[in-house]
C-alpha cells in the first residue's frame, strides 16, 4: 500500500512543480511584453516640418570645395556624393545632412535652396526643395 502512495506523491509533486514553472514563465512573458510596449511608446516623434535655407553641398567638403579638382561646387558635391559622402545643407557655419530624393538634390547641388522637412538630430528628412530666389 505504501508503494502506491509513494507514486501518488511523486505525481502530485511533479504536477505542482509544473504548475509553478508555467506560472513563472507566464509572468516573465507578461513583464517582457509590458517592457516592449513601454519602449515602443518612448520613441521620439519626428519634429514638425520647418523651412531651411542654404547651399546644397556634400558632407565631405562642406562650404569649401577643393580647388585642386578644377570643378565647380556643384560638380565637386556630385563627385563626393558618388564617392560615398552625403548631400548636406550649409548655411553659414551650420551643416545638416540631407535625406530625400537624390535625383533632385543632384540637380540642385551647388545652388542656394529653400528646403522643407523635419529634422532629427543633424539630419533633415527633405519633403520639398526649391531654388531660393
N, C-alpha and C positions, 0 to 999 in steps of 0.2 A: 504494500500500500504506500510506503514511503517513496518508492521509486516513481510511482505515477505522480505523486505530489511534487517531487523534485522537477520533473519535466514541466509541469504546470507553472511552477515558479520561474523556471527559465524562460518559458514563452511569455509570461507576464512582464518580466524584467526587460526582455527584448522588445516587446511592444511599447513599454514605457520609454525606453531609450529612443526608439524610432520616432515616437510622438514628440519627444523633446527636441531631437535633431530637426524634424520637419518644422517645428515652431521657430527654432533658431534660424533656419535657412529662410523662412518666410519673413521674419523680422529683418534680417540683413538685406533681403531683396527690397523690402519697403523703404528702408533707410537709404539704400543706394538710389532708388528711383526718386525719392524726395530730394536728395542732394543733386541729382542730374537736372531735375526740374528747376531747382533754385539757381544752379549755374547758368542754365539757359536763359533765365529771366534777367541775369545780371549783365548780359552782353550790352555794350554801349550802342545806343541808337545812332544812326548816321545823322550828322548835322543837317540843318535845313540848307537849301541851296542859297548860295551867295554869288556875287559877281566879282571877278578878279580881273585886273588889267596888268599887262606886262608883255614881255617878248617871249615867244616860243623858241626855246633853245634846247640844249642837251644837258643831262646831269653831269657829264664829264667836264665840259668846258665852262658851263655857266654863262656869264656875260662876256667872258674873254676867250675868244677863239684863237687858235694857233695861227700865227701869221706865216709860219713855215709851209703850210699847205697851199698857200696862194688860192684859197677858196673863199667864197662869200660866207657869211654867218649861216645862211640857210643851208648851203652845201655841207659845211662843217657839221652842223647839227644832224643832218641826214646821214652822213658818213659815220658819225659817232653812234647814232642810234642803231644803224645797221651792224656796227661792231659790238653792240651789247649795252650801250648806255640807254637811258630812258629820256623821253621828252620831258622838259621842265619849263616852268613859267618863272621868269626872272623879272622882278620889279625892284629896282634899287639893290639893296643888299639881301633881300628876301628871295628864296628859291623854293618852289613847290614842285614835286614830281607830278606828272600828269598821267591819268588812266583814262582811256577812251578810244575813239576812232583814230587809229594810227594813220589811215589814209588822209584824213582831214588835217591832222596835226602835221604830217609831212608837207602838205600843200602850204600851210601857214608858217612853216619853220623860218625863223629869222625875221618875222614880222611882229609888230605890236598888235595884240589881240585883246578882246574882251571875252572872258570865259565865264560861263555859268556852271556851277556844280557844287557838290558837297565836299567838304574837307574832312579827312580823318588822319590825324597825325600830321605828317608833312606831305600828304598826297591828296590831290584834288581829283575826284571822280567827275570827269567832264560830261555835262549833258548837252551843252551847246557852245559853239565857238564862232565868233565873228571878228572880222578885222576891225581894229579900233580906228575911229575916224579922227 
